[in-house]
Amino acid sequence: MLKGLGQLGDMAGMMKKAQEMQAKMAEMQDELNKTTVTGESGAGLVKATATAKGELTALDINPSIFHPDEKEVVEDLILAAIKDAQAKAAEKSQEEMAKITEGLNLPAGMKLPF
């Protein structure tokens, strides 16, 4: 298309790739909002569900853990389930980002978006 223009042609190609990547990133962000992950603690007694972007959407607590003298244990289980869901969300997000950036020859360990 822009043969004979030297580096200007390369720049046009880079801009096109950047636009394609931007479109893929927007699509991925939409997909991450729709994808859910579930974190668990206490052998499934507490479950936290979040979007792959890390937004907590649901919390399921087995009623058997509600004993007034075990309040701190329940709080710890809830926090552990939420952290597990958030970790899974971050992992899912990175997996999806890797699919988009695999052809860009980015340095190993570089995390996007910045």
Backbone as CSV, one residue per row, in Angstrom:
resi,resn,N_x,N_y,N_z,CA_x,CA_y,CA_z,C_x,C_y,C_z
1,MET,0.822,-1.190,0.000,0.000,0.000,0.000,0.869,1.258,0.000
2,LEU,1.788,1.349,0.899,2.640,2.524,0.965,4.081,2.175,0.624
3,LYS,4.267,1.274,-0.337,5.624,0.889,-0.735,6.353,2.100,-1.286
4,GLY,7.630,2.126,-1.040,8.427,3.231,-1.516,8.478,4.395,-0.544
5,LEU,7.696,4.337,0.503,7.706,5.418,1.484,8.579,5.087,2.692
6,GLY,9.257,3.964,2.626,10.197,3.595,3.688,9.541,3.427,5.029
7,GLN,10.065,4.138,6.024,9.586,3.997,7.396,8.163,4.498,7.582
8,LEU,7.693,5.359,6.681,6.319,5.837,6.776,5.346,4.678,6.570
9,GLY,5.688,3.780,5.648,4.874,2.588,5.428,4.876,1.689,6.644
10,ASP,6.032,1.554,7.288,6.130,0.764,8.519,5.275,1.381,9.621
11,MET,5.264,2.702,9.699,4.482,3.405,10.713,2.993,3.169,10.477
12,ALA,2.584,3.181,9.230,1.169,2.936,8.911,0.777,1.527,9.337
13,GLY,1.663,0.578,9.103,1.410,-0.802,9.514,1.318,-0.923,11.028
14,MET,2.203,-0.213,11.711,2.179,-0.238,13.171,0.894,0.394,13.704
15,MET,0.462,1.475,13.089,-0.775,2.138,13.521,-1.967,1.215,13.313
16,LYS,-1.976,0.502,12.195,-3.076,-0.433,11.926,-3.092,-1.534,12.985
17,LYS,-1.917,-2.081,13.310,-1.830,-3.119,14.336,-2.277,-2.579,15.695
18,ALA,-1.903,-1.345,15.992,-2.296,-0.737,17.267,-3.811,-0.579,17.334
19,GLN,-4.427,-0.183,16.240,-5.881,-0.039,16.209,-6.566,-1.396,16.374
20,GLU,-6.017,-2.421,15.713,-6.574,-3.770,15.846,-6.467,-4.251,17.286
21,MET,-5.316,-3.985,17.900,-5.125,-4.402,19.290,-6.080,-3.643,20.207
22,GLN,-6.299,-2.368,19.936,-7.214,-1.580,20.750,-8.628,-2.146,20.663
23,ALA,-9.045,-2.545,19.469,-10.372,-3.141,19.297,-10.458,-4.470,20.045
24,LYS,-9.397,-5.273,19.956,-9.374,-6.556,20.668,-9.404,-6.343,22.179
25,MET,-8.715,-5.305,22.658,-8.692,-5.013,24.092,-10.088,-4.615,24.572
26,ALA,-10.789,-3.810,23.791,-12.143,-3.395,24.173,-13.068,-4.607,24.221
27,GLU,-12.913,-5.485,23.240,-13.717,-6.713,23.206,-13.396,-7.590,24.410
28,MET,-12.101,-7.684,24.752,-11.693,-8.494,25.888,-12.257,-7.916,27.193
29,GLN,-12.243,-6.598,27.335,-12.771,-5.968,28.542,-14.253,-6.301,28.711
30,ASP,-14.999,-6.263,27.610,-16.417,-6.645,27.663,-16.564,-8.093,28.098
31,GLU,-15.720,-8.955,27.538,-15.779,-10.381,27.865,-15.434,-10.614,29.332
32,LEU,-14.451,-9.883,29.861,-14.063,-10.035,31.265,-15.185,-9.587,32.204
33,ASN,-15.977,-8.613,31.764,-17.120,-8.188,32.578,-18.201,-9.248,32.628
34,LYS,-18.279,-10.091,31.599,-19.308,-11.130,31.530,-18.846,-12.449,32.150
35,THR,-17.543,-12.671,32.203,-16.985,-13.919,32.717,-16.936,-13.882,34.232
36,THR,-17.377,-14.961,34.883,-17.324,-15.005,36.340,-16.422,-16.133,36.820
37,VAL,-15.849,-15.926,37.980,-15.031,-16.935,38.657,-15.554,-17.051,40.079
38,THR,-15.363,-18.225,40.686,-15.821,-18.437,42.058,-14.652,-18.870,42.920
39,GLY,-14.457,-18.139,44.013,-13.441,-18.496,44.994,-14.120,-19.160,46.179
40,GLU,-13.415,-20.082,46.820,-13.984,-20.819,47.945,-13.037,-20.817,49.130
41,SER,-13.614,-21.014,50.296,-12.817,-21.238,51.505,-13.612,-22.154,52.419
42,GLY,-12.917,-22.718,53.395,-13.584,-23.610,54.350,-14.210,-24.809,53.665
43,ALA,-13.500,-25.382,52.693,-13.992,-26.566,51.949,-15.362,-26.303,51.325
44,GLY,-15.537,-25.089,50.803,-16.776,-24.749,50.116,-17.862,-24.168,51.002
45,LEU,-17.580,-23.950,52.281,-18.586,-23.371,53.173,-18.882,-21.912,52.819
46,VAL,-17.869,-21.227,52.282,-18.045,-19.844,51.843,-17.574,-19.756,50.402
47,LYS,-18.433,-19.194,49.537,-18.092,-19.027,48.126,-18.316,-17.578,47.734
48,ALA,-17.332,-17.017,47.044,-17.433,-15.647,46.546,-17.339,-15.699,45.030
49,THR,-18.274,-15.046,44.360,-18.269,-14.999,42.901,-17.942,-13.575,42.468
50,ALA,-17.071,-13.468,41.475,-16.656,-12.159,40.969,-16.544,-12.216,39.461
51,THR,-16.592,-11.034,38.838,-16.312,-10.987,37.404,-14.817,-11.205,37.237
52,ALA,-14.395,-11.517,36.027,-12.974,-11.711,35.763,-12.198,-10.399,35.902
53,LYS,-12.898,-9.290,36.034,-12.245,-8.011,36.307,-12.092,-7.774,37.805
54,GLY,-12.635,-8.693,38.637,-12.445,-8.614,40.077,-13.597,-7.994,40.852
55,GLU,-14.701,-7.679,40.195,-15.848,-7.098,40.894,-16.659,-8.197,41.558
56,LEU,-16.809,-8.126,42.864,-17.563,-9.116,43.621,-19.036,-9.017,43.248
57,THR,-19.635,-10.158,42.849,-21.035,-10.147,42.419,-21.940,-10.989,43.311
58,ALA,-21.386,-11.948,44.039,-22.218,-12.789,44.895,-21.377,-13.381,46.022
59,LEU,-22.062,-13.684,47.103,-21.435,-14.320,48.254,-22.399,-15.379,48.760
60,ASP,-21.950,-16.628,48.858,-22.796,-17.725,49.313,-22.168,-18.310,50.573
61,ILE,-22.924,-18.283,51.663,-22.419,-18.768,52.952,-23.316,-19.894,53.439
62,ASN,-22.719,-21.034,53.717,-23.451,-22.167,54.256,-23.903,-21.806,55.673
63,PRO,-25.199,-21.927,55.972,-25.704,-21.518,57.290,-25.096,-22.284,58.465
64,SER,-24.492,-23.412,58.214,-23.933,-24.198,59.318,-22.775,-23.500,60.024
65,ILE,-22.213,-22.471,59.435,-21.070,-21.813,60.069,-21.471,-20.646,60.967
66,PHE,-22.763,-20.369,61.095,-23.210,-19.244,61.907,-23.390,-19.628,63.375
67,HIS,-22.308,-19.528,64.100,-22.325,-19.721,65.543,-21.743,-18.449,66.146
68,PRO,-22.467,-17.824,67.055,-22.013,-16.543,67.608,-20.577,-16.562,68.146
69,ASP,-20.152,-17.678,68.698,-18.807,-17.727,69.264,-17.729,-17.934,68.194
70,GLU,-18.112,-18.099,66.940,-17.148,-18.308,65.857,-17.170,-17.164,64.841
71,LYS,-17.529,-15.975,65.287,-17.645,-14.813,64.414,-16.344,-14.556,63.646
72,GLU,-15.213,-14.595,64.323,-13.933,-14.325,63.665,-13.600,-15.377,62.613
73,VAL,-13.948,-16.625,62.866,-13.701,-17.693,61.893,-14.506,-17.433,60.623
74,VAL,-15.778,-17.054,60.797,-16.639,-16.762,59.645,-16.076,-15.589,58.860
75,GLU,-15.655,-14.533,59.543,-15.079,-13.372,58.863,-13.828,-13.765,58.073
76,ASP,-12.990,-14.611,58.668,-11.783,-15.066,57.980,-12.124,-15.896,56.744
77,LEU,-13.139,-16.757,56.863,-13.550,-17.568,55.718,-14.089,-16.692,54.590
78,ILE,-14.847,-15.675,54.940,-15.390,-14.760,53.931,-14.244,-14.037,53.213
79,LEU,-13.313,-13.503,53.980,-12.175,-12.813,53.372,-11.356,-13.756,52.483
80,ALA,-11.153,-14.977,52.928,-10.384,-15.937,52.147,-11.084,-16.262,50.827
81,ALA,-12.404,-16.415,50.858,-13.150,-16.709,49.630,-13.079,-15.535,48.658
82,ILE,-13.189,-14.323,49.180,-13.106,-13.143,48.323,-11.718,-13.031,47.703
83,LYS,-10.688,-13.233,48.507,-9.325,-13.169,47.976,-9.087,-14.247,46.930
84,ASP,-9.646,-15.431,47.136,-9.509,-16.511,46.173,-10.191,-16.133,44.853
85,ALA,-11.381,-15.552,44.940,-12.096,-15.122,43.733,-11.317,-14.027,43.008
86,GLN,-10.755,-13.083,43.748,-9.993,-12.005,43.131,-8.726,-12.535,42.461
87,ALA,-8.067,-13.505,43.087,-6.874,-14.102,42.489,-7.232,-14.822,41.192
88,LYS,-8.343,-15.545,41.200,-8.785,-16.241,39.987,-9.175,-15.239,38.904
89,ALA,-9.764,-14.116,39.304,-10.132,-13.078,38.346,-8.885,-12.486,37.694
90,ALA,-7.865,-12.215,38.484,-6.624,-11.667,37.955,-5.961,-12.656,37.003
91,GLU,-5.985,-13.930,37.365,-5.403,-14.966,36.515,-6.146,-15.047,35.183
92,LYS,-7.465,-15.018,35.221,-8.272,-15.080,34.007,-8.003,-13.863,33.123
93,SER,-7.902,-12.703,33.734,-7.626,-11.475,33.001,-6.277,-11.559,32.292
94,GLN,-5.268,-12.068,32.986,-3.939,-12.207,32.385,-3.944,-13.226,31.245
95,GLU,-4.707,-14.318,31.407,-4.813,-15.313,30.335,-5.394,-14.684,29.078
96,GLU,-6.453,-13.899,29.244,-7.100,-13.261,28.099,-6.177,-12.226,27.461
97,MET,-5.443,-11.484,28.274,-4.513,-10.488,27.745,-3.391,-11.172,26.964
98,ALA,-2.926,-12.304,27.451,-1.861,-13.036,26.766,-2.313,-13.475,25.381
99,LYS,-3.577,-13.844,25.244,-4.098,-14.256,23.934,-4.014,-13.107,22.939
100,ILE,-4.279,-11.907,23.405,-4.282,-10.742,22.521,-2.866,-10.306,22.161
101,THR,-1.954,-10.361,23.122,-0.615,-9.804,22.917,0.424,-10.827,22.468
102,GLU,0.021,-12.069,22.221,1.015,-13.103,21.927,1.855,-12.818,20.687
103,GLY,1.345,-12.101,19.715,2.110,-11.828,18.501,2.880,-10.527,18.525
104,LEU,2.907,-9.842,19.653,3.546,-8.525,19.719,5.013,-8.564,20.122
105,ASN,5.526,-9.712,20.484,6.923,-9.858,20.912,7.275,-8.919,22.068
106,LEU,6.384,-8.846,23.044,6.645,-8.026,24.228,7.605,-8.744,25.164
107,PRO,8.337,-7.994,25.991,9.251,-8.630,26.947,8.486,-9.573,27.895
108,ALA,9.135,-10.659,28.267,8.521,-11.625,29.181,8.152,-10.943,30.488
109,GLY,6.962,-11.248,30.984,6.508,-10.708,32.252,5.880,-9.333,32.171
110,MET,5.842,-8.756,30.999,5.222,-7.429,30.852,3.726,-7.572,30.963
111,LYS,3.127,-6.814,31.847,1.702,-6.927,32.099,0.959,-5.748,31.481
112,LEU,-0.088,-6.070,30.749,-0.946,-5.049,30.154,-2.334,-5.211,30.707
113,PRO,-3.186,-4.216,30.735,-2.830,-2.826,30.436,-1.958,-2.252,31.530
114,PHE,-1.237,-1.203,31.189,-0.213,-0.644,32.075,-0.783,-0.134,33.349
